[in-house]
Amino acid sequence: MDSSARELPLLLGRHKDQAETLLLIGVPDSSGIVHVRGWSADDWSAPPGARAERATLLLAWLETQVSAGRPMNQSLYAVRLWLRGEGPATG
């Protein structure tokens, strides 16, 4: 990943009834909030959904997804570092 990156690209694979999903996760701010943009394989051409949420809640949800068997293009370790503000582009 480029050291100047300000978003972590995260591709969640298809699992059971859940479509493949692309998330671009921003760098957590000083209060632990991240901005997330997302697209679904159900309609890749649609505008992204955008939201802001607590990094800790997003991490908990992603850990649940991985535990359920949903594949990701990033290691869970790298995602944890990013969401804790310890990733390579967060400093």
C-alpha positions in Angstrom: 0.0 0.0 0.0 1.3 3.5 -0.9 2.4 5.3 2.2 0.5 8.4 1.1 -2.8 6.5 1.1 -5.6 8.1 3.2 -8.1 5.2 2.7 -7.7 1.5 3.2 -9.4 -0.4 0.4 -11.1 -3.5 1.8 -12.9 -6.0 -0.4 -15.2 -8.4 1.5 -15.9 -11.5 -0.5 -19.3 -13.0 -1.2 -20.6 -15.2 1.6 -23.9 -17.0 1.8 -26.5 -14.3 0.9 -24.1 -11.3 1.3 -22.8 -9.7 -1.9 -19.2 -8.9 -2.5 -18.6 -5.4 -1.0 -15.9 -2.8 -1.5 -15.2 -0.5 1.4 -12.8 2.5 1.4 -12.1 3.2 5.0 -10.6 6.6 5.9 -8.0 7.3 8.6 -9.5 7.4 12.1 -9.8 11.0 13.5 -8.7 11.9 17.0 -12.1 10.9 18.4 -11.9 7.4 16.8 -14.4 8.1 13.9 -13.8 6.8 10.4 -15.4 7.8 7.2 -16.4 4.8 5.1 -17.5 4.7 1.4 -18.9 1.4 0.1 -20.1 -0.3 -3.0 -21.9 -3.6 -3.4 -21.6 -6.2 -6.2 -25.3 -6.0 -6.5 -24.7 -2.7 -8.4 -21.1 -1.6 -8.8 -22.1 1.4 -10.8 -24.3 2.9 -8.1 -22.9 5.9 -6.1 -21.1 4.8 -3.0 -22.9 4.7 0.3 -21.1 6.9 2.8 -21.2 6.9 6.5 -19.1 7.9 9.6 -18.8 5.5 12.5 -16.7 4.5 15.4 -13.6 2.6 14.4 -14.1 0.2 17.3 -17.6 -0.7 16.1 -16.5 -1.2 12.5 -13.6 -3.4 13.6 -16.0 -5.5 15.7 -18.3 -5.9 12.7 -15.4 -6.9 10.4 -14.1 -9.4 12.9 -17.6 -11.0 13.0 -17.7 -11.1 9.2 -14.3 -12.9 9.1 -15.3 -15.3 11.9 -18.4 -16.2 9.9 -16.1 -17.2 7.0 -16.3 -14.1 4.8 -13.0 -13.5 3.0 -11.2 -10.2 2.9 -8.4 -8.9 0.7 -6.6 -7.4 3.7 -5.4 -9.3 6.7 -7.4 -8.8 9.8 -4.2 -7.7 11.5 -3.7 -4.9 9.0 -7.3 -3.8 9.4 -6.9 -3.7 13.2 -3.8 -1.5 12.9 -5.5 0.8 10.5 -8.6 1.2 12.6 -6.5 1.8 15.7 -4.6 4.5 14.0 -1.4 2.5 13.9 -1.3 1.6 10.2 1.4 2.6 7.7 -0.5 5.7 6.4 -2.1 6.8 9.7 0.9 8.4 11.3 
